[in-house]
Amino acid sequence: MDLNRQKLLEAYEMMKTIREFEDRVHVEFATGEISGFVHLYAGEEASAAGVCLQLDDRDKIASTHRGHGHCIAKGVEVKGMMAEIYGKQIGTCRGKGGSMHIADLDKGMMGANGIVGGGPPLICGAGLAAKTLGTGGVAVAFVGDGGSNQGTTLESLNLATIWNLPCIFVVENNGYAETTPSKWSVSLSGNAVDRAAGFGMPGVVLDGHDFFAVYETAGEAVDRARNGGGPTLIECKLNRYYGHFEGDTQTYRGPDEVKKVREAKDCLALFSEKVTRDGTISGADLQEIDDRVMQLIEDSVVEAKAAPKPPAADLLTDVYVSY
Amino acid sequence: MARTITFKEAIHEALDQEMARDETVIMMGEDIVGGLHADGEDDAWGGVLGITKGLYAKYGDRLLDTPISESAFIGAAVGAATCGLRPVAELMFIDFMGVCFDQIFNQAAKFRYMFGGKAETPVVIRTMVGAGFRAAAQHSQGLYPVFTHIPGLKVVLPSTPYDAKGLLIQSIRDNDPVIFCEHKLLYSIEGDVPEESYAIPFGEANFVREGDDVTVVALGGMVHVAGEAAEKLAGDGIQCEIIDPRTTSPLDEDSIIESVEKTGRLVVVDESSPRCGMAADIASLVATQAFDSLKGPIQNVTPPHTPVPFCDELEDLYIPDAAQVETAVRRVAAGG
């Protein structure tokens, strides 16, 4: 793996930024100042970071309801995201999209998505464009275990294979589609990866709490896609720390389920332990990043709260390019 | 015996009473039990807003949680309806119709006609509609005119707890496919609802308020917005007649036309998009059927032709309010 010190620090900062962003949104949402639906990614950071650190500016991703982590990992500006969640004019989508619809096409982030299974067909299109235009880019669809059951996802797996597209499908199996457990709702004993064979593509299942496992597997998939080898299905088994959305009491989960995962499987703790144990990174290095991230998130919230709402005229703008 | 309950409770009660009455009534949808097959509480959600909570304890396997596979389970509900069951499927948000629309408009809606009158498809699709939840463009639409456009579908849009219960019971007993639209902002409103079971026939508008000056046709959540405006206008001596069609297909054309023949003035208030929407449809009806009765131009009050924005202030601007209705009524009242 090409994980030098710089890349490791980058990975840690990315995951830490996602975690602090989500933990802070969790706190701020409870004050009532944030409107609408918010779905938090805390606990799943290693997946977004492990995949997106293998991507570059040519590459595209499509995300899910739970999209903040993918946005940050693909380089969407954090302050703009926070302002968007607050519905402000300086937000990534000028306050008109909100948490479920953050997108930054300039960064190759094709959008969180309010429709489950909305992303995979778009990613086939992104892959087709890359292939047709010869950009060398690859395209990654993140879907949840819930999204893995949509016809759109299954059709996309087929299309990507028969067109030999430079696409990667990452199923983030966090155990639940809202309340419904994937061990029941996903056929083949909850293993979405087993479907890969049926669509004629390589499938890899891994521990999605393990940044290194995700990074290595994503790297192989990206190489294959870039070199004309076609699509790959990766299933990351992981956990979400918060509810399906903010306000979900999660009584469908087993006793202490989240507590146990936090103690044994926290992706940031696992990462920190590994990199400090082998001496590549010091505790002080990580602390420096923690401090910087905390300040960034604090500034994001302060600036988002202080920013003006969009003017009334914005209601009517940007429906069409011209009309 | 009537007592005061919420719109949400009225829907729950209709489902409960129909499931008790008829064993062929089953329900399916995402998380309508919620938590089934997991390690915690079985009936954890009872639907995303808790409307079906408690029914699993009574009816067990007649409630089916589904994967997030709208094409498959909406289609399965349609298929089961043609084979002896009366499924009530929950499509969580009407916006998700895009995922499963073929099963509704090419399959369910067409069977009876296409098969020479030999098919019955008694399926109900319950779905949330409307803006006001800060849920942004993909969870806030009022897409019922799209369904109204399709011959073979019936489309229901209740505005009160009383209507919600009676119309849902009718929907379940009806032998055609029904799209039952529940406006998100109405779930908490209260009203008098009889405990006993009752059905409200489709195609019969409710005269919410009688008046001689201006006919105001309002739908769904807009019935309450129109009522607020009418109250204020009455203080200035302008009497509105508010008509709630309650079903957009079939539409009670006679009641609307008769009212316009009396008042000579029409305002239509609807939350769906203005182009090819219910306001345009009803205005067209009156312009073609009662033109000679009109004393002036018809006024439509609708959102602008835009998606629903996220931020609170823009969404509030998007949704028609009582002040806009009042302005429209004053404008038509001044004409002729």
Interface residues (C-beta under 8 A of the other chain):
Chain A: S35 G36 F37 G87 K88 C93 G95 K96 G97 G98 M100 H101 N113 G114 I115 V116 G117 G146 G147 N149 Q150 G151 T152 Y176 A177 E178 T179 T180 P181 K183 W184 S185 V186 T249 Q250 T251 Y252 R253 G254 P255 E257 K309 P310 A312 D314 L315 L316 V319
Chain B: E30 D31 G34 G35 L36 H37 A38 D39 G40 E41 A44 W45 V48 D65 T66 P67 I68 S69 E70 S71 A72 D95 F96 G98 V99 F133 R134 A135 A136 A137 Q138 H139 P304 H305 T306 P307 P309 F310 C311 D312 E313 L314 L317 Y318
